[in-house]
Amino acid sequence: MNSILSQVAEKDRVFGKLCSEAEYSYEHKNYFAALACLFIISEQIIKHSVDKIDGNFSQAIKDARDKKIIDDVEYEMIDSLRQLKNKIFHENHYSMGIEINGKNFPIDENEVKEIIYRKYSEGVFILVLRLI
């Protein structure tokens, strides 16, 4: 993972700092901050790739796929992460859960945030490296 982060930092200072901050937060068990960084990184790299500063993230992801900037697997990863972001930051997540391997877990638990970060971080960092 450090190699990917170093390469990102060499290519782009802002994305490098965001990726490093996400990983630093994760390593220090601040999973909420790690996810916040990951959400920001994923949204900004997609909007950067389709040359949109603002606007609808869901549409930006579709545009990136339609323009063949990302493939279907990357689309599914980023869109799934976008949906998780909406659950965590935009909905009443205290009453919500997330299904992981057929089991429902409260989304506000640190362990769940850790699982989400581990599931998506490397893919997001690799995507950033490819797109910058």
C-alpha positions as semicolon CSV with decimal commas, in nm:
position;residue;x (nm);y (nm);z (nm)
1;M;0,000;0,000;0,000
2;N;0,285;0,240;0,080
3;S;0,417;0,206;-0,274
4;I;0,082;0,310;-0,419
5;L;0,057;0,605;-0,180
6;S;0,410;0,718;-0,267
7;Q;0,336;0,702;-0,637
8;V;0,016;0,902;-0,591
9;A;0,204;1,166;-0,389
10;E;0,470;1,191;-0,660
11;K;0,207;1,255;-0,928
12;D;-0,029;1,485;-0,737
13;R;0,030;1,662;-0,408
14;V;-0,336;1,709;-0,311
15;F;-0,444;1,354;-0,387
16;G;-0,125;1,230;-0,223
17;K;-0,207;1,415;0,099
18;L;-0,568;1,296;0,098
19;C;-0,465;0,934;0,044
20;S;-0,196;0,956;0,311
21;E;-0,440;1,114;0,556
22;A;-0,692;0,837;0,491
23;E;-0,431;0,570;0,558
24;Y;-0,293;0,754;0,863
25;S;-0,642;0,782;1,011
26;Y;-0,703;0,414;0,944
27;E;-0,375;0,309;1,105
28;H;-0,467;0,515;1,414
29;K;-0,811;0,353;1,432
30;N;-0,995;0,671;1,342
31;Y;-1,216;0,489;1,095
32;F;-1,472;0,767;1,060
33;A;-1,202;1,010;0,943
34;A;-1,045;0,743;0,721
35;L;-1,379;0,686;0,550
36;A;-1,445;1,059;0,518
37;C;-1,113;1,095;0,334
38;L;-1,188;0,792;0,116
39;F;-1,528;0,934;0,023
40;I;-1,374;1,271;-0,068
41;I;-1,095;1,106;-0,268
42;S;-1,332;0,888;-0,468
43;E;-1,565;1,177;-0,550
44;Q;-1,287;1,419;-0,641
45;I;-1,096;1,176;-0,864
46;I;-1,411;1,096;-1,061
47;K;-1,510;1,461;-1,096
48;H;-1,151;1,545;-1,192
49;S;-1,151;1,273;-1,457
50;V;-1,471;1,402;-1,622
51;D;-1,370;1,765;-1,571
52;K;-1,660;1,853;-1,340
53;I;-1,597;2,074;-1,041
54;D;-1,940;2,040;-0,891
55;G;-2,263;1,865;-0,969
56;N;-2,417;1,530;-0,910
57;F;-2,166;1,262;-0,810
58;S;-2,388;0,980;-0,932
59;Q;-2,403;1,140;-1,277
60;A;-2,027;1,200;-1,278
61;I;-1,969;0,829;-1,213
62;K;-2,200;0,740;-1,504
63;D;-2,024;0,992;-1,727
64;A;-1,685;0,843;-1,637
65;R;-1,810;0,497;-1,729
66;D;-1,978;0,616;-2,051
67;K;-1,655;0,789;-2,156
68;K;-1,463;0,468;-2,076
69;I;-1,255;0,646;-1,812
70;I;-1,357;0,374;-1,566
71;D;-1,471;0,022;-1,642
72;D;-1,780;-0,156;-1,508
73;V;-1,594;-0,302;-1,208
74;E;-1,460;0,040;-1,110
75;Y;-1,805;0,189;-1,164
76;E;-1,961;-0,064;-0,927
77;M;-1,691;-0,001;-0,665
78;I;-1,726;0,378;-0,672
79;D;-2,106;0,372;-0,689
80;S;-2,122;0,129;-0,397
81;L;-1,890;0,354;-0,200
82;R;-2,110;0,653;-0,290
83;Q;-2,415;0,472;-0,155
84;L;-2,232;0,391;0,169
85;K;-2,131;0,758;0,200
86;N;-2,494;0,857;0,169
87;K;-2,594;0,611;0,441
88;I;-2,322;0,724;0,678
89;F;-2,333;1,101;0,622
90;H;-2,675;1,182;0,481
91;E;-2,920;0,943;0,643
92;N;-3,017;0,864;0,998
93;H;-2,750;0,597;1,022
94;Y;-2,820;0,519;1,385
95;S;-3,121;0,318;1,279
96;M;-2,957;0,176;0,969
97;G;-2,742;-0,121;0,908
98;I;-2,528;-0,262;0,636
99;E;-2,525;-0,617;0,509
100;I;-2,185;-0,785;0,508
101;N;-2,166;-1,149;0,402
102;G;-2,537;-1,201;0,467
103;K;-2,535;-1,046;0,815
104;N;-2,671;-0,705;0,913
105;F;-2,445;-0,476;1,119
106;P;-2,514;-0,129;1,261
107;I;-2,336;0,116;1,037
108;D;-2,221;0,335;1,326
109;E;-1,991;0,069;1,477
110;N;-1,616;0,116;1,437
111;E;-1,569;-0,243;1,324
112;V;-1,809;-0,187;1,034
113;K;-1,629;0,131;0,929
114;E;-1,299;-0,057;0,946
115;I;-1,438;-0,333;0,721
116;I;-1,566;-0,079;0,470
117;Y;-1,231;0,100;0,461
118;R;-1,037;-0,224;0,413
119;K;-1,275;-0,333;0,137
120;Y;-1,247;-0,014;-0,071
121;S;-0,926;0,173;0,011
122;E;-0,679;-0,013;-0,206
123;G;-0,910;-0,009;-0,507
124;V;-0,968;0,365;-0,467
125;F;-0,595;0,437;-0,431
126;I;-0,515;0,230;-0,742
127;L;-0,788;0,413;-0,934
128;V;-0,648;0,749;-0,823
129;L;-0,300;0,648;-0,934
130;R;-0,434;0,544;-1,274
131;L;-0,643;0,858;-1,328
132;I;-0,405;1,133;-1,218
